[in-house]
Amino acid sequence: MRLFKNGSIVSEDSPEPKRGDVLVDEKGIIQQVAETIEGADGTRTVDCSGCVLVPGMFDLNVHSREPGFEHKETLASCAEAAIHGGVTGLVLMPDMAPPVDSGNLVKSLQDLVSEVSPISMYVSGCLTKQRRGEELAGFSGMASRGAVMLTDADHEVPCPDLLRRCMEYAKDFDLLVTTHGDTPALTKAGAINEGAVSYRLGLPGIPAISQEIALERDMRVAQHTGARLHLQQVSTANGVKSIASAKEEGINVTCEVSPYHLLLTEEDVEDYNTHFKLDPPLRRQSDCDALVQGLIDGTIDAIASNHAPHTEFEKSSDFATAPFGVSGLETTVLAIFDHFISREVFGWDLFIKKYSADPRRIVKLEPVKIATGEKSQFFVFDPNGMTTISRDYLKTKSPVSPFLGKTLKGEIRETVV
Ligand SMILES: [Zn+2]
């Protein structure tokens, strides 16, 4: 038995932490939650004074890189990074090699996950074969194997008619369709948000309309077909506006935002540092403000890290040619705490709703709770601690992050899972 003593429990239902001791048995089941519990003989007590106990987070957008790109990340290192960051469940994007586009590949990835991962990793499948945007992937096989969503990850389905057929089939199988929102004809070889900074740095720009047009199109196709749609990595103020009005119209759409797009801008791209090269790119302060507002008013349903590791070597090429994406599983909780919760922009309740409970609901899972009889999935967080994001701190195989070298408020002491 382990007794987590003298801490407070936070949840999506309450803005204020509530005093609570938590007793966990050998099987990891929460035996008791009460204001005070006295430890019996043989109970190991973990002093949680000054700390909060937080339900395990759930990340809807994770690229594990295995199978196929194990030099960047493996399922085991991905799981280790997740646990280190307070994330106890996640959805794997299907952009491995080979891409997960059939029931058999869903099954073999599920088998691999159950061998190596101590946390729940749910498998998504592709919308189109090989993510090539040419023909439908094997929907019925993937549905019967339990894929939780279908997406071509950061590839947009280029043909609206093919996307329409994807959504029609997805609706028949009650599968969630997830898109990344990009118009390749506008994005071209862009590397950074198009605007003052891209001109100053002499880098090819990606205009905001590249994402805005794509998500508008995807939502109209969802409206036409009645499919459930989830939009990844919303990054602009106009995007938030479109989604709000689509929801008002009754379109069945949810969306997510990354921690980076909430709190960093194109102005933060220092000295051509490729750790700030993201897809979609960092935008402007007015976009950040609209995204935070959208998160608070409910237009934005979830936070997702878009954990997309590339090795330091791959990231060390010049800004224009370096790959998009960074490792995010270990810094999301800390970055959001440092920037928003500790500054009282919003509280733990909203954060837990957006990064733990609602992401699970989007893929039809039950939210996790710190309550008697539940499996333990929580982490001990010290709001008075400080964490320096160093290469050593990060457990991912690819320690690449815009927060590298920064010290953030708060400290994740331990994740119990
Ligand atoms: Zn992604």
Boltz pocket constraint, residues with backbone or C-beta under 6 A from the ligand:
constraints:
  - pocket:
      binder: B
      contacts: [[A, 61], [A, 62], [A, 63], [A, 93], [A, 153], [A, 154], [A, 232], [A, 306], [A, 307], [A, 308]]
      max_distance: 6.0
